[in-house]
Amino acid sequence: MEKRHCITRPELTAAQTREVARQEVAVQALVDYDRRLAGQPPEVLLPLLQRVEILESGFVQDSDSYCIRIAGEVVP
C-alpha cells in the first residue's frame, strides 16, 4: 500500500511537523484500505502498518506545507 499526505501546521517545529505527518499518512492509508478502521485511535491503528518505508518527504518550497509519501504492508 502506498499513500501521500501533506500538512500545513506552522505552529509546530520541523521535527513535530514530520512526526505528525508520518502518523497522519499512516492512519489515512489504513482507513483508505479499510473504511471500518475510521475513528479508531492512532495507537490502535499504527501497529497494523508494518515495513513502512518513506519514499519521499519534505517541505514544499516557499511554503509551510510538508508532504510525505510512504509504502507499507497491512498486518491483520
MARBA-272967 format. One record per atom (N, C-alpha, C, O): x, y negated, z negated; atom name; residue in three letters. Coordinates in nm, 2 decimals. Atoms other than C-alpha are relative to their C-alpha. Layout:
BEGIN
PT      X      Y      Z atom type
PT      X      Y      Z   CA  ALA
...
***
This chain:
BEGIN
PT      X      Y      Z atom type
PT   0.08   0.12   0.00    N  MET
PT   0.00   0.00   0.00   CA  MET
PT   0.09  -0.12   0.00    C  MET
PT   0.20  -0.12  -0.06    O  MET
PT  -0.07   0.12  -0.01    N  GLU
PT   0.12  -0.35   0.08   CA  GLU
PT  -0.09  -0.12  -0.02    C  GLU
PT  -0.21  -0.11   0.03    O  GLU
PT   0.09   0.12   0.02    N  LYS
PT  -0.01  -0.69  -0.03   CA  LYS
PT   0.09  -0.12  -0.01    C  LYS
PT   0.20  -0.12  -0.06    O  LYS
PT  -0.06   0.13   0.01    N  ARG
PT   0.09  -1.06   0.00   CA  ARG
PT  -0.09  -0.09  -0.08    C  ARG
PT  -0.22  -0.08  -0.07    O  ARG
PT   0.08   0.09   0.09    N  HIS
PT  -0.02  -1.32  -0.25   CA  HIS
PT   0.08  -0.13  -0.03    C  HIS
PT   0.20  -0.12  -0.04    O  HIS
PT  -0.06   0.13   0.03    N  CYS
PT   0.05  -1.69  -0.31   CA  CYS
PT  -0.07  -0.07  -0.11    C  CYS
PT  -0.19  -0.06  -0.13    O  CYS
PT   0.06   0.08   0.11    N  ILE
PT   0.00  -1.91  -0.62   CA  ILE
PT   0.06  -0.13   0.00    C  ILE
PT   0.18  -0.15   0.05    O  ILE
PT  -0.05   0.13   0.03    N  THR
PT   0.04  -2.27  -0.70   CA  THR
PT  -0.03  -0.04  -0.14    C  THR
PT  -0.14  -0.06  -0.18    O  THR
PT   0.01   0.02   0.15    N  ARG
PT   0.10  -2.33  -1.07   CA  ARG
PT   0.11  -0.10  -0.04    C  ARG
PT   0.21  -0.05  -0.11    O  ARG
PT  -0.11   0.10   0.03    N  PRO
PT   0.32  -2.65  -1.11   CA  PRO
PT   0.03  -0.01  -0.15    C  PRO
PT   0.14  -0.06  -0.18    O  PRO
PT  -0.02   0.02   0.15    N  GLU
PT   0.28  -2.64  -1.49   CA  GLU
PT   0.09   0.11  -0.05    C  GLU
PT   0.14   0.10  -0.17    O  GLU
PT  -0.08  -0.11   0.05    N  LEU
PT   0.48  -2.31  -1.51   CA  LEU
PT   0.15  -0.02   0.05    C  LEU
PT   0.17  -0.09   0.15    O  LEU
PT  -0.14   0.00  -0.04    N  THR
PT   0.86  -2.27  -1.49   CA  THR
PT   0.01   0.09   0.12    C  THR
PT  -0.08   0.17   0.15    O  THR
PT  -0.02  -0.09  -0.12    N  ALA
PT   1.00  -2.10  -1.18   CA  ALA
PT  -0.01   0.15  -0.05    C  ALA
PT  -0.07   0.23   0.02    O  ALA
PT   0.00  -0.14   0.05    N  ALA
PT   1.05  -1.78  -1.39   CA  ALA
PT  -0.14   0.05  -0.03    C  ALA
PT  -0.18   0.16   0.00    O  ALA
PT   0.13  -0.03   0.03    N  GLN
PT   0.70  -1.79  -1.52   CA  GLN
PT  -0.09   0.02   0.13    C  GLN
PT  -0.17   0.11   0.14    O  GLN
PT   0.07  -0.01  -0.13    N  THR
PT   0.56  -1.85  -1.17   CA  THR
PT   0.03   0.13   0.07    C  THR
PT  -0.07   0.19   0.12    O  THR
PT  -0.04  -0.13  -0.07    N  ARG
PT   0.75  -1.55  -1.03   CA  ARG
PT  -0.08   0.12  -0.07    C  ARG
PT  -0.13   0.21  -0.01    O  ARG
PT   0.06  -0.11   0.07    N  GLU
PT   0.61  -1.32  -1.31   CA  GLU
PT  -0.15   0.00   0.02    C  GLU
PT  -0.21   0.10   0.04    O  GLU
PT   0.15   0.01  -0.02    N  VAL
PT   0.25  -1.45  -1.28   CA  VAL
PT  -0.03   0.05   0.14    C  VAL
PT  -0.13   0.13   0.16    O  VAL
PT   0.03  -0.04  -0.14    N  ALA
PT   0.26  -1.40  -0.90   CA  ALA
PT   0.02   0.15   0.01    C  ALA
PT  -0.06   0.22   0.08    O  ALA
PT  -0.02  -0.14  -0.01    N  ARG
PT   0.41  -1.05  -0.94   CA  ARG
PT  -0.11   0.08  -0.06    C  ARG
PT  -0.16   0.18   0.00    O  ARG
PT   0.12  -0.06   0.07    N  GLN
PT   0.13  -0.95  -1.18   CA  GLN
PT  -0.12  -0.01   0.09    C  GLN
PT  -0.20   0.08   0.11    O  GLN
PT   0.12   0.03  -0.08    N  GLU
PT  -0.14  -1.11  -0.97   CA  GLU
PT  -0.01   0.08   0.13    C  GLU
PT  -0.11   0.13   0.17    O  GLU
PT   0.00  -0.07  -0.12    N  VAL
PT  -0.03  -0.95  -0.65   CA  VAL
PT  -0.02   0.15  -0.02    C  VAL
PT  -0.09   0.22   0.06    O  VAL
PT   0.02  -0.14   0.03    N  ALA
PT  -0.02  -0.60  -0.81   CA  ALA
PT  -0.14   0.03  -0.03    C  ALA
PT  -0.20   0.12   0.01    O  ALA
PT   0.14  -0.02   0.03    N  VAL
PT  -0.36  -0.64  -0.96   CA  VAL
PT  -0.09  -0.01   0.12    C  VAL
PT  -0.18   0.07   0.14    O  VAL
PT   0.08   0.02  -0.12    N  GLN
PT  -0.51  -0.77  -0.64   CA  GLN
PT   0.01   0.12   0.10    C  GLN
PT  -0.08   0.16   0.16    O  GLN
PT  -0.02  -0.12  -0.09    N  ALA
PT  -0.36  -0.48  -0.44   CA  ALA
PT  -0.08   0.12  -0.05    C  ALA
PT  -0.13   0.19   0.03    O  ALA
PT   0.07  -0.11   0.06    N  LEU
PT  -0.51  -0.23  -0.68   CA  LEU
PT  -0.15  -0.02   0.02    C  LEU
PT  -0.22   0.07   0.05    O  LEU
PT   0.14   0.03  -0.01    N  VAL
PT  -0.85  -0.40  -0.67   CA  VAL
PT  -0.04   0.02   0.15    C  VAL
PT  -0.15   0.07   0.18    O  VAL
PT   0.03  -0.02  -0.14    N  ASP
PT  -0.84  -0.41  -0.29   CA  ASP
PT   0.00   0.15   0.04    C  ASP
PT  -0.08   0.19   0.12    O  ASP
PT  -0.01  -0.14  -0.03    N  TYR
PT  -0.75  -0.04  -0.29   CA  TYR
PT  -0.13   0.07  -0.05    C  TYR
PT  -0.18   0.16   0.01    O  TYR
PT   0.12  -0.06   0.06    N  ASP
PT  -1.05   0.05  -0.52   CA  ASP
PT  -0.07  -0.11  -0.08    C  ASP
PT  -0.03  -0.15  -0.19    O  ASP
PT   0.08   0.11   0.06    N  ARG
PT  -1.31  -0.22  -0.60   CA  ARG
PT  -0.05   0.03  -0.14    C  ARG
PT  -0.08  -0.06  -0.21    O  ARG
PT   0.05  -0.03   0.14    N  ARG
PT  -1.42  -0.03  -0.91   CA  ARG
PT   0.10  -0.04  -0.11    C  ARG
PT   0.07  -0.04  -0.22    O  ARG
PT  -0.10   0.05   0.09    N  LEU
PT  -1.10  -0.15  -1.07   CA  LEU
PT  -0.02  -0.15  -0.04    C  LEU
PT   0.05  -0.19  -0.14    O  LEU
PT   0.02   0.14   0.02    N  ALA
PT  -1.22  -0.51  -1.06   CA  ALA
PT  -0.05  -0.02  -0.15    C  ALA
PT  -0.13   0.05  -0.20    O  ALA
PT   0.04   0.03   0.14    N  GLY
PT  -1.25  -0.66  -1.41   CA  GLY
PT   0.08   0.07  -0.11    C  GLY
PT   0.07   0.03  -0.22    O  GLY
PT  -0.09  -0.07   0.10    N  GLN
PT  -1.00  -0.42  -1.58   CA  GLN
PT   0.11  -0.09  -0.03    C  GLN
PT   0.16  -0.17   0.05    O  GLN
PT  -0.11   0.08   0.04    N  PRO
PT  -0.73  -0.59  -1.78   CA  PRO
PT   0.13   0.04   0.07    C  PRO
PT   0.15   0.16   0.10    O  PRO
PT  -0.13  -0.03  -0.06    N  PRO
PT  -0.38  -0.61  -1.62   CA  PRO
PT   0.08   0.11  -0.07    C  PRO
PT   0.14   0.19   0.00    O  PRO
PT  -0.08  -0.11   0.07    N  GLU
PT  -0.23  -0.39  -1.89   CA  GLU
PT  -0.05   0.14   0.03    C  GLU
PT   0.02   0.23   0.01    O  GLU
PT   0.05  -0.13  -0.04    N  VAL
PT  -0.46  -0.11  -1.78   CA  VAL
PT   0.03   0.03   0.15    C  VAL
PT   0.07   0.14   0.19    O  VAL
PT  -0.02  -0.02  -0.15    N  LEU
PT  -0.41  -0.17  -1.40   CA  LEU
PT   0.15   0.02   0.04    C  LEU
PT   0.18   0.10   0.12    O  LEU
PT  -0.13   0.01  -0.05    N  LEU
PT  -0.04  -0.24  -1.37   CA  LEU
PT   0.08   0.14   0.00    C  LEU
PT   0.15   0.16   0.09    O  LEU
PT  -0.07  -0.13   0.00    N  PRO
PT   0.08   0.11  -1.47   CA  PRO
PT  -0.04   0.09   0.12    C  PRO
PT   0.02   0.19   0.15    O  PRO
PT   0.05  -0.08  -0.11    N  LEU
PT  -0.13   0.25  -1.18   CA  LEU
PT   0.08  -0.02   0.13    C  LEU
PT   0.08   0.07   0.22    O  LEU
PT  -0.08   0.03  -0.12    N  LEU
PT   0.11   0.09  -0.92   CA  LEU
PT   0.14   0.04  -0.03    C  LEU
PT   0.21  -0.03  -0.11    O  LEU
PT  -0.14  -0.05   0.02    N  GLN
PT   0.44   0.28  -0.90   CA  GLN
PT   0.09  -0.03   0.12    C  GLN
PT   0.04  -0.06   0.23    O  GLN
PT  -0.10   0.02  -0.10    N  ARG
PT   0.75   0.24  -0.70   CA  ARG
PT  -0.02  -0.13   0.08    C  ARG
PT  -0.02  -0.13   0.20    O  ARG
PT   0.02   0.14  -0.05    N  VAL
PT   0.69  -0.13  -0.65   CA  VAL
PT   0.13  -0.05   0.06    C  VAL
PT   0.23  -0.05  -0.01    O  VAL
PT  -0.11   0.06  -0.07    N  GLU
PT   0.92  -0.29  -0.40   CA  GLU
PT  -0.04  -0.14   0.04    C  GLU
PT  -0.14  -0.16   0.11    O  GLU
PT   0.03   0.14  -0.04    N  ILE
PT   0.93  -0.67  -0.35   CA  ILE
PT   0.06  -0.01   0.14    C  ILE
PT   0.18  -0.01   0.16    O  ILE
PT  -0.04   0.01  -0.14    N  LEU
PT   0.95  -0.71   0.03   CA  LEU
PT   0.04  -0.15   0.03    C  LEU
PT   0.14  -0.16   0.11    O  LEU
PT  -0.04   0.14  -0.02    N  GLU
PT   0.97  -1.09   0.02   CA  GLU
PT  -0.06  -0.08  -0.12    C  GLU
PT  -0.17  -0.05  -0.17    O  GLU
PT   0.06   0.09   0.11    N  SER
PT   0.92  -1.37  -0.24   CA  SER
PT   0.08  -0.13   0.01    C  SER
PT   0.20  -0.14   0.05    O  SER
PT  -0.07   0.13   0.00    N  GLY
PT   1.00  -1.73  -0.28   CA  GLY
PT  -0.10  -0.12   0.01    C  GLY
PT  -0.22  -0.10   0.04    O  GLY
PT   0.08   0.12   0.00    N  PHE
PT   0.87  -2.09  -0.30   CA  PHE
PT  -0.01  -0.04   0.15    C  PHE
PT   0.09  -0.03   0.22    O  PHE
PT   0.02   0.05  -0.13    N  VAL
PT   0.72  -2.23   0.02   CA  VAL
PT   0.07  -0.13   0.01    C  VAL
PT   0.06  -0.21  -0.09    O  VAL
PT  -0.08   0.12  -0.01    N  GLN
PT   0.95  -2.51   0.14   CA  GLN
PT  -0.09  -0.12  -0.02    C  GLN
PT  -0.19  -0.14   0.04    O  GLN
PT   0.06   0.13   0.02    N  ASP
PT   0.85  -2.86   0.02   CA  ASP
PT  -0.14   0.02  -0.06    C  ASP
PT  -0.23  -0.06  -0.04    O  ASP
PT   0.12  -0.01   0.07    N  SER
PT   0.57  -2.73  -0.20   CA  SER
PT   0.02   0.07  -0.13    C  SER
PT   0.13   0.11  -0.17    O  SER
PT   0.00  -0.07   0.13    N  ASP
PT   0.48  -2.58  -0.54   CA  ASP
PT  -0.05   0.14   0.02    C  ASP
PT  -0.06   0.22  -0.08    O  ASP
PT   0.06  -0.14  -0.02    N  SER
PT   0.34  -2.26  -0.38   CA  SER
PT   0.11   0.10   0.00    C  SER
PT   0.22   0.09   0.06    O  SER
PT  -0.10  -0.12   0.01    N  TYR
PT   0.52  -1.93  -0.45   CA  TYR
PT  -0.08   0.12   0.06    C  TYR
PT  -0.19   0.15   0.02    O  TYR
PT   0.07  -0.12  -0.07    N  CYS
PT   0.44  -1.63  -0.23   CA  CYS
PT   0.09   0.12  -0.02    C  CYS
PT   0.21   0.12  -0.03    O  CYS
PT  -0.07  -0.13   0.03    N  ILE
PT   0.53  -1.27  -0.29   CA  ILE
PT  -0.08   0.11   0.08    C  ILE
PT  -0.20   0.11   0.09    O  ILE
PT   0.05  -0.12  -0.07    N  ARG
PT   0.48  -0.95  -0.08   CA  ARG
PT   0.06   0.12  -0.06    C  ARG
PT   0.18   0.13  -0.06    O  ARG
PT  -0.05  -0.13   0.06    N  ILE
PT   0.50  -0.61  -0.24   CA  ILE
PT  -0.05   0.12   0.08    C  ILE
PT  -0.15   0.11   0.15    O  ILE
PT   0.04  -0.13  -0.05    N  ALA
PT   0.47  -0.25  -0.14   CA  ALA
PT   0.01   0.09  -0.12    C  ALA
PT   0.10   0.08  -0.20    O  ALA
PT   0.00  -0.09   0.11    N  GLY
PT   0.39   0.03  -0.39   CA  GLY
PT  -0.09   0.12   0.03    C  GLY
PT  -0.16   0.12   0.13    O  GLY
PT   0.08  -0.12   0.00    N  GLU
PT   0.22   0.36  -0.45   CA  GLU
PT  -0.10   0.01  -0.11    C  GLU
PT  -0.06  -0.03  -0.23    O  GLU
PT   0.10  -0.01   0.10    N  VAL
PT  -0.10   0.41  -0.64   CA  VAL
PT   0.00   0.14  -0.06    C  VAL
PT   0.00   0.24   0.01    O  VAL
PT   0.00  -0.12   0.07    N  VAL
PT  -0.09   0.68  -0.91   CA  VAL
PT  -0.14   0.01  -0.07    C  VAL
PT  -0.17  -0.07  -0.15    O  VAL
PT   0.13  -0.02   0.07    N  PRO
PT  -0.43   0.82  -1.02   CA  PRO
PT   0.01   0.02  -0.15    C  PRO
PT  -0.10   0.03  -0.21    O  PRO
***
